[in-house]
Amino acid sequence: MTPSSEHTFHIPVLGIGYSIDTPIKVARFGISSVISIIHTIVLEQMREFYCEKYGEEFIKIPKEDIDHRAKIVTAYLDLIKRILDKQMEEIIKEPFEEGKDIVKYFMMLPDDSALRQEYISMTKMSGQEKIDAQNMLRKKIVPGSIDVNIMTKVDNLNYDKKGETLPVEYSDATSSLRGYANSQLSSSIIFSAGMNPRLFSFLEKMEDFFPNENNELKKKIILKVSNYRSALIQGKFLAKKGLWVSEFRIESGLNCGGHAFPTDGYLLGPILEEFKLHRNDLNRELLSICNQALVKLNRSPLPENTETRISVQGGIGTHQEDKFLREYYQLDATGWGSPFLLVPEATNVDDIVLKELSVAKQDDYYLSYASPLGVPFNNFRRSTSEEQRLKRIEKNRPGSPCYIKYLAFNTEFTDIPICTSSREYQYKKINQINADPSLSEAEKKRMIDELTEKDCLCEGLASPALQKNGIKDLHNLTATTICPGPNLAYFSGIISLEDMIGHIYGRVNKLNDLYRPHVFINELKLYVDYLKKDIEKNMFSWNDKHEKYISTFKENLFKGVEYYKELIPKMANEADEIKKKMKEELDAIKTKVYNLNIHFPKPQMVSLV
């Protein structure tokens, strides 16, 4: 079994381009990170860039090749692996001198890491004893994992030059999955945004996802989930195919970056509590189902001590929060995403947007409906893409040219799906809205404003990787979309990699002067704001189904408040003043939720008291 790093956190996927080459920057320090592998056009551009940088021959993979998407993914990931292998060869040979990567490797580990303590002990030695200790330390250096992400909803079918639909195995997500499966990586693939049975079924055809002769998995499956029920359903689906889920990565529904998948008011604390209570049962049930399937497939079953890792991410901001989450909920790791957008050594953020992020205010971060997926999307008001979107509307040319089409799902006006953020769709939809005599002018404006809020994510989320590395966009588009979680409001300035890791482990404090509530309180406030806006948005189109939804939402919020009140005394590593403030905030939030009263006079209307 390959040894793992002693770091207790990972860097989740950040958009399309922000973490597309993060392993090259941080994996040699033992830090695991995640690459999005859906945008093969940008992957190919980045492969050309790094081939030139590291002196490798670049042979372009032609679009005429029916399987070019998968081959691009494979080629890029194999290149990343070769670069990391070279980096590891170099770091192991370095002298233990201040400023060298080998010293940074050990000093960035957690304070309670046994390996870090070994390093510190070595620095106090002399002579042959010190040389022997250094040689022993070199043998214990391991890189972070080069993990990949596929958003399961981004799985369009593709077409040939004649407009004929290609077989399903050449869809966007399936091609990316096959590209990863064919790579030389031994790492994990993270599936986000829910279950895609068609995509998951293709895993059965890929040998690396099954145990080898040593009962080891060369490639592991990680599922990003929002609750226990989702983990159980998806885990069983895969286990019945003999596929083991190596980790469930729990993410806050709203206190995260990128697309948000709000629960029905079901909060992170109670969700983690459910995993804590039923973790052993979940592991036992899934292992039993998986091993039965493996035996039927004439494969060796997994060892009885096989365990699924559980991690959490979304809005964590202090060492105390991180430590409490890991220890109280018995988690294996945490994910820190958005704060790393302020770390140029780890991520790609173009200079203009990085400057804006470094001085941003709390109101600059907001939950939008910019995504063509129709899912709430965490957005940044001062991004260049938002500026571009508003200018297009001002020129009476809303919408994007839409060259990439990864989010083209709508067939309202066309036989071949188009994207709702595209200029083509918005032009047709606006004409339809304006021609509807049943709509008032106010209703038309509201509908058009909602429509034109949608923006192109395919180009905008990929752009920073190109701009930071001086690569020309194929369509000359330079506007950047950035989707940090609201937690980034509490960090300012440009932060070094060592300082950010030091912040995670409690060695330094990189929070700004803005008052920051506890991660649980922050998420709760986001849910209350979301509920209030949902009620307002649906004020004139109410029905029984939505009334039931709101009632369930409020009930879950109340349960969450009571859960946190009982939890506060157990937060031993938090200061008394913080715990006192949490109690006050919970009481205030509870009152606010109570005051979100809904009345249903005739005709059906909704008012907020």
C-alpha positions as CSV (number, residue, x, y, z in Angstrom):
1,M,0.0,0.0,0.0
2,T,1.4,3.4,-1.0
3,P,2.0,5.5,2.1
4,S,0.0,8.7,2.4
5,S,1.0,12.2,3.5
6,E,0.5,13.4,7.1
7,H,-1.4,16.5,6.0
8,T,-4.9,16.6,7.4
9,F,-6.5,18.7,4.6
10,H,-6.8,18.7,0.8
11,I,-7.5,21.4,-1.7
12,P,-10.8,20.7,-3.5
13,V,-11.4,21.4,-7.1
14,L,-11.6,25.1,-7.8
15,G,-13.7,25.9,-10.9
16,I,-12.2,24.7,-14.1
17,G,-8.9,26.6,-14.4
18,Y,-8.1,27.6,-10.9
19,S,-6.7,24.3,-9.7
20,I,-6.0,22.7,-13.1
21,D,-2.3,22.5,-12.4
22,T,-2.3,22.8,-8.6
23,P,-0.6,19.4,-8.2
24,I,2.5,20.7,-10.0
25,K,2.6,23.5,-7.4
26,V,1.9,21.7,-4.2
27,A,2.0,17.9,-4.5
28,R,5.7,17.8,-3.9
29,F,5.0,19.1,-0.4
30,G,2.6,16.2,0.3
31,I,-0.5,18.2,-0.3
32,S,-3.4,16.5,-2.3
33,S,-5.5,18.6,-4.7
34,V,-8.1,18.1,-7.3
35,I,-8.1,18.9,-11.0
36,S,-11.3,19.4,-13.1
37,I,-11.0,17.2,-16.2
38,I,-14.1,18.1,-18.1
39,H,-12.8,21.0,-20.2
40,T,-10.5,19.2,-22.6
41,I,-9.8,22.3,-24.8
42,V,-8.1,24.0,-21.8
43,L,-6.4,20.8,-20.8
44,E,-4.8,20.5,-24.2
45,Q,-3.6,24.1,-24.1
46,M,-2.1,23.6,-20.6
47,R,-0.4,20.4,-21.8
48,E,1.2,22.3,-24.6
49,F,2.3,25.0,-22.1
50,Y,3.9,22.5,-19.7
51,C,5.5,20.4,-22.4
52,E,7.4,23.5,-23.6
53,K,8.2,24.5,-20.0
54,Y,9.6,21.1,-19.1
55,G,11.3,20.3,-22.5
56,E,8.9,17.6,-23.7
57,E,7.7,17.2,-27.2
58,F,4.1,18.3,-27.7
59,I,2.1,16.2,-30.2
60,K,-1.4,17.7,-30.6
61,I,-4.3,15.3,-30.4
62,P,-6.6,16.0,-33.4
63,K,-10.3,16.7,-33.0
64,E,-10.9,14.3,-35.9
65,D,-10.0,11.4,-33.5
66,I,-13.4,10.2,-32.3
67,D,-11.9,9.6,-28.8
68,H,-9.9,12.8,-28.7
69,R,-11.5,14.0,-25.4
70,A,-10.4,10.9,-23.5
71,K,-6.9,10.9,-25.0
72,I,-6.4,14.6,-24.1
73,V,-7.3,13.8,-20.5
74,T,-4.9,10.9,-20.4
75,A,-2.1,12.8,-22.0
76,Y,-2.5,15.8,-19.6
77,L,-2.6,13.6,-16.4
78,D,0.3,11.5,-17.5
79,L,2.3,14.7,-18.1
80,I,1.4,16.0,-14.6
81,K,2.6,12.7,-13.1
82,R,5.9,12.8,-15.0
83,I,6.5,16.4,-13.8
84,L,5.7,15.4,-10.2
85,D,7.9,12.3,-10.4
86,K,10.8,14.6,-11.5
87,Q,10.1,17.0,-8.7
88,M,10.1,14.2,-6.1
89,E,13.5,13.0,-7.5
90,E,14.9,16.5,-7.0
91,I,13.4,17.3,-3.6
92,I,14.8,14.0,-2.1
93,K,18.3,15.0,-3.3
94,E,18.2,18.5,-1.8
95,P,20.4,19.4,1.1
96,F,18.6,20.2,4.4
97,E,19.1,24.0,4.1
98,E,16.9,26.9,4.8
99,G,14.7,27.8,1.8
100,K,15.0,24.4,0.2
101,D,11.8,22.5,-0.7
102,I,12.8,19.5,1.4
103,V,12.8,21.8,4.5
104,K,9.5,23.3,3.5
105,Y,8.1,19.8,3.1
106,F,8.7,18.9,6.8
107,M,8.0,22.3,8.3
108,M,4.6,22.7,6.6
109,L,3.4,19.4,8.2
110,P,1.0,19.7,11.2
111,D,2.7,20.4,14.6
112,D,1.6,17.1,16.0
113,S,2.9,15.2,12.9
114,A,5.4,12.5,14.0
115,L,7.3,13.1,10.8
116,R,7.6,16.8,11.6
117,Q,8.9,16.0,15.0
118,E,11.4,13.6,13.5
119,Y,12.7,16.5,11.3
120,I,13.0,18.9,14.3
121,S,14.9,16.2,16.2
122,M,17.2,15.7,13.3
123,T,18.1,19.5,13.3
124,K,19.5,19.1,16.8
125,M,21.8,16.2,15.9
126,S,25.3,16.3,14.5
127,G,27.8,14.1,12.7
128,Q,26.9,10.7,11.4
129,E,23.8,10.5,13.5
130,K,22.4,13.6,11.7
131,I,23.3,12.1,8.3
132,D,21.6,8.9,9.1
133,A,18.5,10.7,10.3
134,Q,18.4,12.8,7.1
135,N,18.6,9.7,5.0
136,M,15.7,8.2,6.9
137,L,13.6,11.3,6.5
138,R,14.3,11.3,2.7
139,K,12.7,7.8,2.5
140,K,9.6,9.0,4.2
141,I,8.8,11.8,1.8
142,V,5.6,11.1,-0.2
143,P,3.8,13.4,-2.7
144,G,0.2,14.6,-2.4
145,S,-2.3,12.8,-4.5
146,I,-3.2,14.1,-8.1
147,D,-7.0,13.7,-7.8
148,V,-9.5,14.6,-10.5
149,N,-13.1,15.8,-10.5
150,I,-16.1,15.2,-12.7
151,M,-19.3,17.1,-12.2
152,T,-21.8,14.4,-13.1
153,K,-24.4,16.7,-14.5
154,V,-22.0,17.9,-17.2
155,D,-22.5,14.9,-19.4
156,N,-23.7,16.0,-22.8
157,L,-23.8,13.8,-25.8
158,N,-21.5,14.9,-28.6
159,Y,-21.9,15.0,-32.4
160,D,-19.8,14.3,-35.4
161,K,-19.1,16.7,-38.3
162,K,-22.4,15.6,-40.0
163,G,-24.4,16.4,-36.9
164,E,-25.0,12.8,-36.1
165,T,-25.0,11.8,-32.4
166,L,-22.0,10.0,-31.3
167,P,-22.3,6.8,-29.1
168,V,-22.9,7.4,-25.4
169,E,-19.4,6.4,-24.5
170,Y,-18.2,9.6,-26.1
171,S,-20.3,11.9,-23.9
172,D,-18.4,14.6,-22.1
173,A,-18.3,13.0,-18.6
174,T,-17.8,9.5,-19.9
175,S,-14.9,10.6,-22.1
176,S,-13.2,12.3,-19.2
177,L,-13.7,9.3,-17.0
178,R,-12.2,7.0,-19.6
179,G,-9.3,9.4,-20.0
180,Y,-8.6,9.2,-16.2
181,A,-9.0,5.4,-16.2
182,N,-6.4,5.1,-19.0
183,S,-3.9,7.3,-17.2
184,Q,-0.9,6.2,-15.2
185,L,-2.2,7.9,-12.0
186,S,-2.8,6.0,-8.8
187,S,-5.2,8.4,-7.2
188,S,-8.9,9.2,-6.7
189,I,-11.7,10.5,-8.9
190,I,-14.3,12.7,-7.2
191,F,-17.8,12.6,-8.5
192,S,-19.8,15.7,-7.6
193,A,-23.4,17.0,-8.1
194,G,-25.2,13.7,-7.5
195,M,-25.6,10.3,-9.0
196,N,-25.4,9.7,-12.8
197,P,-26.3,6.0,-13.3
198,R,-25.1,6.0,-16.9
199,L,-21.7,7.4,-16.0
200,F,-21.3,5.2,-12.9
201,S,-22.1,2.1,-15.0
202,F,-19.1,2.8,-17.2
203,L,-16.9,2.3,-14.1
204,E,-17.6,-1.5,-14.4
205,K,-15.6,-1.6,-17.6
206,M,-12.5,0.0,-16.0
207,E,-10.1,-2.5,-14.4
208,D,-8.2,0.0,-12.1
209,F,-11.4,0.6,-10.0
210,F,-11.4,-3.0,-8.9
211,P,-9.0,-4.6,-6.3
212,N,-5.8,-6.0,-7.9
213,E,-4.1,-9.2,-6.8
214,N,-2.9,-7.5,-3.6
215,N,-6.4,-6.2,-2.8
216,E,-5.3,-2.7,-3.6
217,L,-7.2,-0.1,-5.6
218,K,-5.0,1.7,-8.2
219,K,-7.8,4.2,-8.7
220,K,-10.3,5.1,-6.0
221,I,-13.8,6.5,-6.0
222,I,-14.7,9.5,-3.9
223,L,-18.3,10.8,-3.8
224,K,-19.1,14.4,-2.8
225,V,-22.3,14.2,-0.9
226,S,-24.6,16.6,1.0
227,N,-26.2,14.2,3.4
228,Y,-26.1,10.6,4.8
229,R,-29.0,9.4,2.6
230,S,-27.2,10.4,-0.6
231,A,-24.1,8.6,0.6
232,L,-26.1,5.4,1.3
233,I,-28.0,5.4,-2.0
234,Q,-25.0,6.1,-4.2
235,G,-22.7,3.9,-2.2
236,K,-25.1,0.9,-2.6
237,F,-25.5,1.6,-6.3
238,L,-21.8,1.3,-6.8
239,A,-21.2,-1.5,-4.3
240,K,-23.7,-3.8,-6.1
241,K,-21.3,-3.5,-9.1
242,G,-18.3,-4.5,-6.9
243,L,-17.1,-0.8,-6.8
244,W,-15.9,0.5,-3.5
245,V,-16.4,4.1,-2.4
246,S,-13.1,5.0,-0.7
247,E,-14.3,8.3,0.7
248,F,-17.5,10.3,1.2
249,R,-16.6,14.0,1.0
250,I,-19.4,15.9,2.8
251,E,-19.8,19.5,1.6
252,S,-21.9,22.3,3.0
253,G,-25.0,23.0,0.8
254,L,-24.5,26.8,0.8
255,N,-21.2,27.6,2.5
256,C,-19.0,26.5,-0.3
257,G,-17.6,27.7,-3.6
258,G,-19.0,27.1,-7.1
259,H,-22.4,25.5,-7.5
260,A,-24.4,25.3,-4.3
261,F,-26.9,22.5,-3.7
262,P,-29.0,23.7,-0.7
263,T,-30.6,21.1,1.4
264,D,-34.1,21.5,2.9
265,G,-32.6,23.5,5.7
266,Y,-30.6,20.5,6.9
267,L,-27.5,21.9,8.4
268,L,-23.9,20.7,8.4
269,G,-23.6,19.9,12.1
270,P,-26.6,17.5,12.2
271,I,-25.5,15.9,8.9
272,L,-22.0,15.2,10.4
273,E,-23.7,13.9,13.5
274,E,-25.6,11.4,11.5
275,F,-22.5,10.2,9.7
276,K,-20.7,9.9,13.1
277,L,-23.5,7.8,14.6
278,H,-24.0,5.5,11.6
279,R,-20.5,5.4,10.1
280,N,-19.8,1.9,11.2
281,D,-23.1,0.6,10.0
282,L,-22.6,2.3,6.6
283,N,-19.2,0.8,6.2
284,R,-20.3,-2.6,7.2
285,E,-23.3,-2.6,4.9
286,L,-21.5,-1.3,1.8
287,L,-18.5,-3.7,2.4
288,S,-20.9,-6.7,2.6
289,I,-22.7,-5.7,-0.6
290,C,-19.5,-4.9,-2.4
291,N,-17.7,-8.1,-1.5
292,Q,-20.7,-10.2,-2.5
293,A,-20.6,-8.5,-5.9
294,L,-16.9,-9.1,-6.2
295,V,-17.2,-12.8,-5.5
296,K,-19.9,-13.1,-8.2
297,L,-17.5,-11.4,-10.6
298,N,-14.8,-14.0,-9.6
299,R,-12.7,-11.3,-8.0
300,S,-11.0,-11.3,-4.7
301,P,-13.1,-9.6,-2.0
302,L,-11.8,-6.6,-0.1
303,P,-10.3,-7.2,3.4
304,E,-12.7,-7.1,6.3
305,N,-10.9,-4.2,7.8
306,T,-11.5,-2.0,4.7
307,E,-12.9,1.4,5.8
308,T,-14.4,4.3,3.9
309,R,-12.9,7.7,4.8
310,I,-15.1,10.6,5.7
311,S,-14.1,14.2,5.2
312,V,-15.8,17.6,5.2
313,Q,-15.4,20.8,3.4
314,G,-17.2,24.2,3.0
315,G,-16.6,27.3,5.0
316,I,-14.0,26.2,7.5
317,G,-11.9,29.2,8.5
318,T,-9.9,28.6,11.6
319,H,-7.6,25.9,13.1
320,Q,-10.0,25.5,16.0
321,E,-12.9,24.7,13.7
322,D,-10.8,22.4,11.6
323,K,-9.6,20.5,14.7
324,F,-13.0,20.3,16.3
325,L,-14.6,18.9,13.1
326,R,-11.9,16.2,12.7
327,E,-11.9,15.2,16.4
328,Y,-15.5,15.5,17.5
329,Y,-17.0,14.0,14.3
330,Q,-14.1,11.5,13.9
331,L,-13.3,12.7,10.4
332,D,-10.3,11.7,8.4
333,A,-9.7,15.0,6.7
334,T,-11.0,18.5,5.9
335,G,-11.1,20.4,2.6
336,W,-9.9,24.0,2.3
337,G,-10.8,25.6,-1.0
338,S,-11.7,29.3,-1.5
339,P,-8.9,30.7,0.8
340,F,-6.3,29.2,-1.6
341,L,-7.6,31.5,-4.3
342,L,-5.5,34.2,-2.5
343,V,-2.4,31.9,-2.7
344,P,-0.7,32.4,-6.1
345,E,1.7,29.6,-5.3
346,A,-1.2,27.1,-5.4
347,T,-3.8,28.4,-7.8
348,N,-4.4,30.4,-11.0
349,V,-6.1,33.7,-10.5
350,D,-5.3,36.4,-13.0
351,D,-3.8,39.6,-11.7
352,I,-6.9,41.8,-12.1
353,V,-9.2,39.5,-10.2
354,L,-6.6,38.6,-7.6
355,K,-6.3,42.3,-6.7
356,E,-10.0,42.6,-6.4
357,L,-10.3,39.5,-4.3
358,S,-7.5,40.7,-2.0
359,V,-9.5,43.8,-1.0
360,A,-13.0,42.5,-1.4
361,K,-15.8,43.3,1.1
362,Q,-18.4,40.9,2.4
363,D,-21.1,42.2,0.1
364,D,-19.0,41.3,-2.9
365,Y,-19.7,37.6,-2.4
366,Y,-23.2,36.5,-3.2
367,L,-25.4,33.6,-4.2
368,S,-26.5,34.1,-7.8
369,Y,-28.4,32.3,-10.5
370,A,-25.6,32.8,-13.1
371,S,-25.3,29.1,-13.8
372,P,-27.0,27.7,-16.9
373,L,-27.6,24.5,-14.8
374,G,-30.4,26.3,-12.9
375,V,-28.5,25.7,-9.7
376,P,-27.5,28.5,-7.3
377,F,-24.0,29.6,-7.9
378,N,-21.6,31.4,-5.6
379,N,-20.4,34.5,-7.4
380,F,-18.2,37.6,-7.1
381,R,-19.6,41.0,-8.0
382,R,-16.2,42.5,-8.9
383,S,-15.2,39.8,-11.5
384,T,-14.4,40.8,-15.0
385,S,-17.1,38.4,-16.3
386,E,-19.7,40.2,-14.3
387,E,-18.5,43.5,-15.8
388,Q,-18.7,41.9,-19.3
389,R,-22.2,40.5,-18.7
390,L,-23.5,43.9,-17.7
391,K,-21.9,45.7,-20.7
392,R,-23.5,43.1,-23.1
393,I,-26.9,43.9,-21.6
394,E,-26.2,47.6,-21.9
395,K,-25.4,47.1,-25.6
396,N,-28.6,45.1,-26.1
397,R,-26.6,42.0,-26.8
398,P,-27.1,39.8,-23.7
399,G,-25.7,36.3,-23.6
400,S,-22.5,34.6,-24.6
401,P,-21.2,33.5,-28.0
402,C,-21.2,29.9,-26.5
403,Y,-18.3,28.1,-28.2
404,I,-17.7,25.3,-25.7
405,K,-21.3,24.1,-25.0
406,Y,-20.5,21.9,-22.0
407,L,-23.7,23.3,-20.3
408,A,-25.9,23.1,-23.4
409,F,-29.0,21.2,-22.3
410,N,-32.0,23.3,-23.5
411,T,-34.1,22.2,-26.4
412,E,-37.0,24.7,-26.1
413,F,-36.2,26.4,-29.4
414,T,-33.8,24.0,-31.1
415,D,-33.4,20.2,-31.8
416,I,-29.8,20.2,-30.7
417,P,-29.4,21.4,-27.1
418,I,-28.2,25.0,-26.6
419,C,-27.1,26.8,-23.4
420,T,-29.4,29.1,-21.6
421,S,-26.6,31.6,-21.2
422,S,-26.0,31.7,-24.9
423,R,-26.8,34.7,-27.0
424,E,-28.9,32.5,-29.3
425,Y,-31.1,31.3,-26.5
426,Q,-31.5,34.6,-24.7
427,Y,-32.4,36.4,-27.9
428,K,-35.2,33.8,-28.6
429,K,-36.4,33.7,-25.0
430,I,-36.6,37.5,-24.7
431,N,-38.6,37.8,-27.9
432,Q,-41.0,35.1,-26.5
433,I,-41.4,36.9,-23.2
434,N,-42.0,40.3,-24.9
435,A,-44.6,38.8,-27.2
436,D,-46.7,37.3,-24.4
437,P,-49.8,39.5,-23.9
438,S,-50.6,37.8,-20.6
439,L,-47.6,39.2,-18.9
440,S,-47.4,42.7,-17.3
441,E,-44.4,44.9,-18.0
442,A,-43.2,44.3,-14.5
443,E,-43.4,40.5,-14.9
444,K,-41.6,40.8,-18.3
445,K,-38.7,42.8,-16.7
446,R,-38.4,40.3,-13.8
447,M,-38.3,37.3,-16.2
448,I,-35.7,39.0,-18.5
449,D,-33.5,40.0,-15.6
450,E,-33.5,36.4,-14.3
451,L,-32.7,35.2,-17.8
452,T,-29.8,37.6,-18.5
453,E,-28.3,36.9,-15.1
454,K,-27.0,33.6,-16.5
455,D,-23.5,33.8,-17.7
456,C,-21.0,31.6,-19.6
457,L,-19.1,29.4,-17.1
458,C,-17.2,27.3,-19.7
459,E,-15.1,30.2,-20.8
460,G,-15.1,32.3,-17.6
461,L,-14.0,29.5,-15.2
462,A,-11.2,28.3,-17.6
463,S,-9.9,31.8,-18.4
464,P,-7.7,32.3,-15.4
465,A,-5.4,29.4,-16.1
466,L,-4.7,30.8,-19.6
467,Q,-4.3,34.4,-18.5
468,K,-1.9,33.6,-15.6
469,N,0.3,31.5,-17.9
470,G,0.3,33.8,-20.9
471,I,-1.7,31.5,-23.1
472,K,-4.0,33.0,-25.7
473,D,-7.7,32.1,-25.6
474,L,-8.8,30.4,-28.8
475,H,-11.8,32.8,-29.0
476,N,-10.1,35.9,-27.7
477,L,-12.3,36.0,-24.6
478,T,-10.5,37.2,-21.5
479,A,-13.2,37.8,-18.9
480,T,-12.9,35.7,-15.8
481,T,-15.6,34.1,-13.7
482,I,-14.7,33.3,-10.2
483,C,-16.9,31.5,-7.7
484,P,-15.4,31.7,-4.2
485,G,-17.4,30.6,-1.2
486,P,-18.7,33.4,1.1
487,N,-16.0,32.4,3.7
488,L,-13.4,34.1,1.6
489,A,-14.8,37.5,2.9
490,Y,-12.8,36.9,6.1
491,F,-9.5,36.6,4.3
492,S,-7.7,39.5,2.6
493,G,-4.4,40.2,0.9
494,I,-2.1,37.9,-1.0
495,I,-1.1,34.9,1.2
496,S,2.0,32.7,0.8
497,L,1.6,28.9,0.7
498,E,3.5,28.5,3.9
499,D,1.3,31.1,5.7
500,M,-2.0,29.5,4.5
501,I,-0.9,26.1,5.7
502,G,0.3,27.7,8.9
503,H,-3.1,29.2,9.3
504,I,-4.8,25.8,8.8
505,Y,-2.6,24.3,11.5
506,G,-2.8,27.2,13.9
507,R,0.7,28.5,13.6
508,V,-0.4,31.9,12.2
509,N,-3.6,33.8,11.8
510,K,-4.5,35.1,8.3
511,L,-8.1,36.3,9.0
512,N,-8.8,39.9,8.4
513,D,-10.4,42.3,11.0
514,L,-14.0,41.5,10.0
515,Y,-16.0,39.7,12.7
516,R,-16.3,36.1,11.6
517,P,-19.0,33.9,13.2
518,H,-18.3,30.2,13.7
519,V,-18.6,28.0,10.5
520,F,-21.8,26.5,11.8
521,I,-23.3,30.0,12.5
522,N,-22.2,31.3,9.1
523,E,-23.9,28.4,7.3
524,L,-27.1,28.8,9.3
525,K,-27.3,32.5,8.4
526,L,-26.9,31.6,4.8
527,Y,-29.8,29.2,5.0
528,V,-32.0,31.7,6.6
529,D,-31.2,34.3,3.9
530,Y,-31.8,31.7,1.3
531,L,-35.2,30.8,2.8
532,K,-36.2,34.5,3.0
533,K,-35.3,35.1,-0.7
534,D,-37.1,31.9,-1.8
535,I,-40.3,33.0,-0.1
536,E,-40.0,36.4,-1.8
537,K,-39.2,34.9,-5.2
538,N,-42.3,32.6,-5.1
539,M,-44.6,35.1,-3.5
540,F,-47.0,35.2,-6.4
541,S,-46.8,31.6,-7.6
542,W,-47.5,29.8,-4.3
543,N,-48.9,26.2,-4.1
544,D,-49.3,23.5,-1.5
545,K,-46.1,21.7,-2.5
546,H,-44.0,24.9,-1.9
547,E,-45.8,25.5,1.4
548,K,-44.8,22.0,2.6
549,Y,-41.2,22.7,1.4
550,I,-41.0,25.9,3.4
551,S,-42.5,24.2,6.5
552,T,-40.0,21.4,6.3
553,F,-37.2,23.9,5.8
554,K,-38.1,25.9,8.9
555,E,-38.5,22.8,11.0
556,N,-35.0,21.6,10.0
557,L,-33.6,25.0,10.9
558,F,-35.2,24.9,14.3
559,K,-33.8,21.5,14.9
560,G,-30.4,22.7,13.8
561,V,-30.5,25.6,16.2
562,E,-31.3,23.3,19.1
563,Y,-28.6,20.9,18.1
564,Y,-26.0,23.6,18.1
565,K,-27.1,24.9,21.5
566,E,-26.5,21.4,22.9
567,L,-23.2,21.1,21.0
568,I,-21.6,24.4,22.2
569,P,-20.5,23.1,25.7
570,K,-18.7,20.3,23.9
571,M,-16.4,22.7,22.0
572,A,-13.5,22.5,24.4
573,N,-11.0,24.2,22.1
574,E,-13.1,27.3,21.6
575,A,-12.8,30.4,23.8
576,D,-15.7,31.1,26.2
577,E,-16.4,34.4,24.6
578,I,-16.9,32.7,21.2
579,K,-19.2,30.1,22.7
580,K,-21.2,32.9,24.5
581,K,-21.5,34.8,21.2
582,M,-22.7,31.6,19.4
583,K,-25.5,31.2,21.9
584,E,-26.6,34.8,21.4
585,E,-26.5,34.4,17.6
586,L,-28.5,31.2,17.7
587,D,-31.2,32.9,19.7
588,A,-31.3,35.8,17.3
589,I,-31.5,33.5,14.3
590,K,-34.3,31.4,15.9
591,T,-36.3,34.6,16.3
592,K,-35.7,35.6,12.7
593,V,-36.9,32.2,11.4
594,Y,-40.0,32.4,13.6
595,N,-40.8,35.8,12.1
596,L,-40.7,34.4,8.6
597,N,-44.5,33.8,8.8
598,I,-46.3,32.8,5.7
599,H,-50.0,33.7,5.1
600,F,-52.2,32.4,2.4
601,P,-55.1,34.8,1.8
602,K,-57.2,34.5,-1.4
603,P,-55.9,34.8,-4.0
604,Q,-52.8,32.9,-2.9
605,M,-50.2,35.5,-1.8
606,V,-47.3,35.4,0.5
607,S,-46.2,38.1,2.9
608,L,-43.2,38.4,5.2
609,V,-43.9,39.7,8.7
